[in-house]
């Protein structure tokens, strides 16, 4: 099978520091190639990356990388230019997968025989743009919450929507391995963009409450805060520091190396991802990586977490919209820190759930779907399928 993956204009592929979507498709591309498929990834360059090279069986064709501006209109212009450039370079394929905004719409206006079956991949809530993608053979997404929103906004696409979860690399993210714990302290950890939509102000206020009776607890926030990398900027970091008062917060830069990230996840006492971004999250990979490493996980009650965080079974959740959301989060964190039997039960179930979403298993789901798309295009029939 010939598979093309076209990544949007703002983030390169690993091993460079990048985003969650890029990490997911990097892992899947290598899994497809390992099964003998011909895989080409079109993506932005990083540093001294070659314009065209093959690594671990995957061909990478790279283009200029654009920086986010914080302006949706300007970023859409950059996506349009990137989509035009990649469109001109698309190889002959049986299936083409993309998360670009404009590329699927442009392909509707042009002869697209060489792209094969077109799979529009969504990891964000739709904002009305899916009416542009009515020619797609598949709209794939990673949570039922996103799928439902797409159906509601663009009912004509309902037959081609399918939910396939994000994977986790259980060869790297595993509870077995070294840790880096500091004697006499317990750590609450967050990994991701340091941005207001991640609910970090709620986490910091909860941390202050926790510290009143547990002065040995520390909070560590790992991830980019710079606006071009999706962060909230220095003002947001200052705001969090001010909210914490005398309670120390450790800010650490993004960890690009998966092995180093896994080590960090294994070293925490509780992992917290308190996102409030109902329209900004699809199915975040970060909590799943933490669970795979044996970290007890606490998340907000966003439905996007429902595919792997089951309240009281594989993790704990708190009500993000409650007037006392910080106190509710603090209660969840305290229960994990103080009740080792509960923590161990959640840890064991969390690891098991993460392993059920390994890269190999999710890659097989995609490949099975691709084969169905190709078969239906050959027969000239529309592709539906379960969601």
C-alpha positions in Angstrom: 0.0 0.0 0.0 1.3 3.5 -0.8 0.5 5.9 2.0 1.1 9.7 2.1 0.8 11.7 5.2 0.7 15.5 4.9 1.4 17.5 8.1 0.4 21.1 8.6 2.8 24.0 8.3 3.8 24.8 11.9 5.5 21.8 13.5 8.2 19.4 12.2 8.3 15.7 12.8 10.3 14.1 15.6 12.9 13.9 16.9 12.7 17.7 16.8 10.6 19.4 19.4 7.1 19.2 18.0 3.4 18.8 18.7 1.2 15.8 19.7 -0.3 15.3 16.3 3.1 15.1 14.7 4.3 12.6 17.3 1.3 10.4 16.6 1.8 10.3 12.9 5.5 9.8 13.2 4.9 6.7 15.2 2.2 5.5 12.9 4.2 6.2 9.8 7.1 4.0 11.1 4.6 1.3 12.0 3.1 1.3 8.5 6.6 1.1 7.0 7.6 -1.7 9.3 4.7 -3.7 7.8 6.1 -3.3 4.3 4.0 -0.3 3.1 5.5 2.6 1.1 5.2 5.7 3.3 5.9 9.3 2.4 5.5 12.1 4.9 5.3 15.8 3.7 6.1 18.1 6.6 7.9 21.3 7.7 11.7 21.4 8.1 13.5 21.8 11.4 17.1 23.1 11.7 19.3 21.3 9.2 16.9 18.6 8.2 17.3 17.4 4.6 14.7 18.4 2.1 14.2 14.7 1.1 15.5 11.7 3.0 14.4 8.2 4.1 14.6 7.3 7.8 13.5 3.9 9.2 11.7 3.1 5.9 9.7 6.4 5.8 10.5 9.0 3.2 10.3 12.6 4.5 9.8 15.5 2.0 10.2 18.7 3.9 9.2 22.3 3.2 9.6 25.7 4.9 8.4 25.7 8.4 6.0 28.6 9.4 5.7 30.1 12.9 2.3 30.6 14.5 1.4 34.2 14.8 -1.5 34.0 17.3 -3.8 35.4 14.5 -6.1 32.8 13.0 -6.4 34.7 9.7 -2.6 35.0 9.3 -2.1 31.3 10.3 -4.7 30.3 7.7 -2.8 32.2 5.0 0.3 30.3 6.0 -1.6 27.0 5.8 -2.9 27.9 2.4 0.7 28.5 1.0 1.9 25.3 2.7 -1.0 23.4 1.2 -0.3 24.7 -2.3 3.3 23.7 -2.0 2.6 20.2 -0.7 -0.2 19.7 -3.3 2.3 20.2 -6.1 4.6 17.5 -4.6 2.2 14.8 -3.7 3.4 11.4 -4.8 1.2 8.7 -6.3 -0.6 7.1 -3.4 -3.4 4.7 -2.5 -4.3 6.7 0.6 -3.4 10.3 1.5 -3.9 11.5 5.1 -3.7 15.2 6.1 -4.4 17.5 9.0 -3.9 20.7 6.8 -6.8 23.1 6.8 -6.8 24.0 3.1 -5.3 21.0 1.3 -8.5 18.8 1.3 -10.5 21.7 -0.1 -7.9 22.4 -2.8 -7.8 18.8 -3.8 -11.6 19.0 -4.5 -10.9 21.7 -7.1 -8.1 19.8 -8.8 -7.5 16.5 -10.4 -6.6 14.3 -7.4 -6.2 10.8 -8.8 -2.7 10.5 -7.5 -3.8 11.0 -3.9 -6.0 7.9 -3.9 -8.5 7.8 -1.0 -8.4 11.1 0.9 -8.5 10.9 4.7 -9.0 14.2 6.5 -7.7 13.8 10.0 -9.2 15.9 12.8 -7.7 16.5 16.2 -9.5 19.7 17.0 -13.2 20.6 17.3 -14.6 21.7 14.0 -15.4 25.4 13.4 -17.6 25.0 10.4 -14.8 24.2 8.0 -15.8 20.6 7.3 -18.3 21.6 4.7 -15.2 22.2 2.6 -14.2 18.6 2.9 -17.3 16.9 1.4 -15.2 15.2 -1.2 -13.3 13.3 1.4 -13.4 9.5 1.5 -12.8 9.4 5.2 -12.9 11.9 8.1 -10.9 10.3 10.9 -10.8 11.6 14.4 -9.7 10.4 17.8 -12.7 10.8 20.1 -16.4 10.5 19.9 -16.8 14.1 21.1 -15.1 15.4 18.0 -17.0 13.0 15.7 -20.3 14.1 17.2 -19.4 17.8 16.6 -18.5 17.2 13.0 -21.7 15.3 12.4 -23.7 18.1 13.9 -22.0 20.8 11.8 -21.8 18.8 8.6 -24.4 16.0 8.5 -23.4 15.0 4.9 -20.1 13.7 6.2 -21.7 11.4 8.8 -21.3 8.2 6.7 -17.5 8.7 6.3 -16.6 9.6 9.9 -14.6 7.1 11.9 -13.1 7.3 15.4 -9.7 5.7 15.8 -7.9 6.5 19.0 -4.5 8.0 19.5 -1.7 5.5 20.2 1.0 5.4 22.8 4.5 4.0 22.2 4.5 1.3 25.0 8.1 0.3 24.0 9.2 3.7 25.4 6.4 4.7 27.8 6.5 1.9 30.2 6.5 1.6 34.1 9.7 -0.5 33.9 12.8 1.7 33.9 14.8 4.3 35.8 13.2 7.1 37.8 14.5 10.3 39.2 12.8 10.9 42.5 14.0 13.5 45.0 14.1 12.2 48.6 11.7 13.9 51.0 9.4 15.4 48.3 6.4 14.3 46.3 5.7 15.7 42.8 2.6 16.7 40.9 3.5 16.8 37.2 2.0 18.4 34.1 3.4 18.0 30.6 2.1 20.1 27.7 1.7 23.6 26.5 1.9 26.2 29.3 -1.3 27.9 28.1 -4.5 29.1 29.9 -6.7 26.6 28.0 -4.8 23.8 29.8 -6.5 24.8 33.1 -3.1 25.4 34.8 -4.5 28.3 36.9 -6.9 25.7 38.5 -4.0 23.3 39.1 -1.9 26.0 40.7 -4.7 27.0 43.1 -5.3 23.4 43.9 -1.6 23.0 44.6 -1.6 25.9 47.0 -4.5 24.1 48.9 -2.6 20.8 48.9 0.6 22.5 50.3 -1.2 23.8 53.4 -1.1 20.3 54.9 1.6 18.7 52.7 4.6 20.9 52.5 6.6 18.2 50.9 4.6 18.3 47.7 6.1 20.1 44.7 4.5 21.1 41.3 6.4 20.7 38.1 5.1 22.1 34.8 6.9 20.8 31.7 6.4 22.3 28.3 6.7 25.3 26.0 5.4 28.7 27.2 6.5 30.7 24.1 3.6 32.0 22.0 5.1 30.7 18.7 5.2 27.2 20.2 1.6 27.4 21.4 2.2 28.7 24.9 0.6 31.6 26.8 3.8 33.7 26.9 5.8 35.2 29.8 2.7 37.0 31.1 0.9 33.7 31.7 4.0 32.2 33.5 4.1 35.3 35.7 0.4 34.9 36.5 0.9 31.3 37.6 3.8 32.2 39.7 1.8 35.0 41.4 -1.1 32.6 42.0 1.3 30.2 43.7 2.6 32.8 46.1 5.2 31.2 48.3 4.5 27.7 47.0 7.4 26.9 44.6 6.7 25.9 41.0 9.3 24.3 38.8 9.0 25.3 35.1 10.9 23.1 32.8 11.2 23.4 29.0 9.6 20.9 26.6 11.2 17.5 26.6 11.6 16.3 23.0 13.4 13.0 23.7 10.8 10.3 24.4 13.1 8.3 26.8 13.7 11.4 28.9 10.0 12.2 28.9 9.2 8.7 30.1 11.8 8.9 32.8 10.2 12.2 34.0 6.7 10.6 34.0 7.9 7.6 36.0 9.4 10.0 38.6 6.2 11.8 39.6 3.8 10.8 42.3 0.7 12.0 40.4 0.2 13.3 36.9 -2.4 16.0 36.3 -3.8 17.3 33.0 -6.5 19.8 34.0 -7.5 21.1 30.5 -10.6 23.3 30.2 -10.4 23.5 26.4 -13.6 21.8 25.4 -13.2 23.1 21.8 -9.4 22.8 21.8 -8.8 19.2 22.7 -9.4 16.0 20.8 -7.9 13.1 22.7 -4.7 14.4 24.4 -1.8 11.9 24.2 0.0 13.3 27.2 -2.2 11.7 29.9 -2.1 8.4 28.0 1.8 8.5 28.0 1.7 9.2 31.8 -0.6 6.2 32.3 1.6 4.0 30.3 4.5 4.9 32.5 2.6 4.0 35.7 1.8 7.5 36.7 -1.5 7.9 38.6 -3.5 10.3 36.4 -6.0 13.1 37.3 -7.8 14.9 34.5 -10.7 17.3 34.0 -14.1 16.0 33.1 -13.7 16.8 29.4 -15.4 14.0 27.4 -12.3 13.8 25.2 -10.6 11.9 28.0 -13.3 9.2 28.1 -11.5 6.9 25.8 -8.9 6.0 28.4 -9.6 7.7 31.7 -12.5 6.0 33.5 -13.4 7.7 36.8 -12.3 5.7 39.7 -10.9 2.9 37.5 -8.0 4.1 35.4 -7.8 7.6 36.9 -9.7 10.4 38.6 -11.6 13.4 37.2 -12.8 16.7 38.6 -15.5 19.1 37.4 -13.7 21.8 35.5 -16.7 24.2 35.5 -17.6 23.9 39.2 -17.3 27.2 41.2 -14.9 25.3 43.4 -13.0 23.5 40.7 -9.7 24.1 42.4 -10.9 22.5 45.7 -12.3 19.5 43.8 -9.0 19.0 42.0 -7.2 19.4 45.3 -9.4 16.6 46.8 -8.5 14.3 43.9 -4.8 15.0 44.2 -4.9 14.6 47.9 -6.7 11.2 47.7 -4.0 9.8 45.4 -1.2 11.2 47.5 -2.6 10.0 50.8 -4.2 6.6 49.8 -1.5 4.3 48.5 -4.0 1.4 47.9 -6.1 3.7 45.7 -3.0 4.9 43.9 -1.8 1.4 43.2 -5.2 0.3 41.9 -5.4 3.2 39.6 -1.9 2.8 38.4 -2.3 -0.9 37.6 -5.5 -0.3 35.6 -4.1 2.7 33.9 -1.1 0.8 32.6 -3.3 -2.0 31.3 -5.6 0.5 29.5 -2.6 2.3 27.9 -1.2 -0.9 26.6 -4.5 -1.6 24.8 -3.8 1.5 22.7 -0.3 0.6 21.6 1.1 2.0 18.3 0.9 -1.5 16.7 -2.8 -2.0 17.6 -3.8 1.5 16.4 -1.7 1.2 13.3 -3.6 -2.0 12.4 -6.9 -0.1 12.9 -5.8 2.5 10.4 -4.5 0.0 7.9 -7.7 -2.0 8.0 -9.6 1.2 7.4 -7.3 2.2 4.5 -7.8 -1.2 2.8 -11.6 -0.7 3.0 -11.3 2.8 1.5 -9.2 1.5 -1.4 -11.6 -1.4 -2.0 -14.6 0.9 -2.1 -12.9 3.4 -4.4 -12.1 0.5 -6.8 -15.7 -0.5 -6.7 -16.8 3.1 -7.1 -18.9 3.0 -3.9 -18.9 5.5 -1.0 -17.1 4.4 2.2 -19.1 4.4 5.4 -18.2 2.6 8.5 -18.7 2.5 12.2 -17.8 5.5 14.3 
